[in-house]
Amino acid sequence: MTRLMMRKMKDNQTGTISAIKAGGELGRRIRDMGLIPGRSIKVQGRAPLYDPVALRIMGSTLTMRNNEADYIEVETE
């Protein structure tokens, strides 16, 4: 298992969230979106300039900015 920040994941790569490194309002907002440790995610794709990133989580598609994805640590195979 390799740990990396979500921003570094490639398209169609899957992983499990291992930690949220943001605190305060941003950390709460990330967790409110359903991005919590132990949850499986898949990078579905990226915009032409690589920001934002589209994630597949719990059967839904979620988009987030790369500066927010920098705070999410993921374990990949």
Secondary structure as UniProt FT lines:
FT   STRAND          2..5
FT   HELIX           6..8
FT   TURN            11..12
FT   STRAND          14..20
FT   HELIX           24..32
FT   TURN            33..34
FT   TURN            37..38
FT   STRAND          40..46
FT   TURN            48..49
FT   STRAND          53..57
FT   TURN            58..59
FT   STRAND          60..64
FT   HELIX           66..69
FT   TURN            70..71
FT   STRAND          72..76
//
